[in-house]
Each structure stands twice: as C-alpha cells, then as structure tokens.
C-alpha cells in the first residue's frame, strides 16, 4: 500500500505534498525530526489529506499531479472535498 499525503504547517501557512510506502504517521515523524529540507522550516506539520494506492507508480503519478498544480486554492479544494 502506498500513500500520497498532504501536510500543512500553520506557522508558515504552507502545504507539503509527498508519498510513502510507510504509514503516513511514520513519515510525518521523519518530517518533524531534525533534518534539512523544506519541511525543516516548521515543526507544526499535520497530515491534512491522505489518498491510498495499491500500485507505487500510481501514487507517484498522483503526487506529481498535485505538485504540478502549484495552486494553494486547488489543494484546499481537494482537502475540503475529502471531508
């Protein structure tokens, strides 16, 4: 099982889109740990969206699709549609 996830950090008002073969909670812990990279800019990341896939390539494609939107509004619409 593969998961595409969206994280949100209120402190910097940013979203992060990723995918993992682990449980999303485990991946979130890694984002919150000390490291370099985009998610190191905040320590209040939360999982706000999850989409599951059986096939790794499908998850990668979906992650790329969402990242290519480059639209905060479209990401918010996606999150709201899942509630």
N, C-alpha and C positions, 0 to 999 in steps of 0.2 A: 504494500500500500504506500502510495506517495501523496504528499500533501502540498498544495500551494497555500500559502498563508500571507496575510497582510498584518503587519504590526503598526501601531500608532503610538507616538510619543507626544503627549500633550505639551510638555515643556518646550519643545521646539516646533510643535504643530506640523509634524512630518509623518508620512507613511513610508513603510519599507515593505517591498514585495519579495518573497523568497519561496523556495520549495525545499522539501526534505523527504528523506526516506525514513527518518526517525519520527517519533511522536513530536508534534509541534511544541509541546511544553518543554521537551528536552532541548530543542533548537532555540527556544526563547531563552532558556538558561544560558546558553552559549552566547547569545547576543548581549545579555546583561552582564556577562563576565568581562573581566579586563581583557581588552584586545584593541587592535587598530581597525579602522574601517568606519563606514557610515554610521552603523548603529552604536559605535562607541561615543557618539556625541550626546547621548541621553541615557539615563538609567531608569526611565519610567515606561519602557516599551510594554505594550499589551497586545495580545492577539485579539484582533477585531474581526477577522474573517478567515474561514477555512474552506477549502474545496479539496475533495479526495479523488484520487485516480488509481486505477489498478496498474496502469502502464506508465513507466517512467517518462517515456517520450511525450506522452500526452500532458503530463504535469509540467515538463519543461516548456512545451509549446504554450500552455496557458500562462505560465509565469511570464514568458516573453511578451505575450499578447497584452497582459495587464501593464507590464513595464513600458511597453511602447505607447500606451495611451498618453502618458505624460500629462495627465489631467487629474487634478485632485478632485474635481467635481464628479468625474466619471467613476473614480474609485469610491467616493462617498455613496454614489447611487448604487454601486454593486453591493457595498456593505449593507445599506438600508434594505435592498431587495431580498437579502438573506434573513432578515429579522422576522 
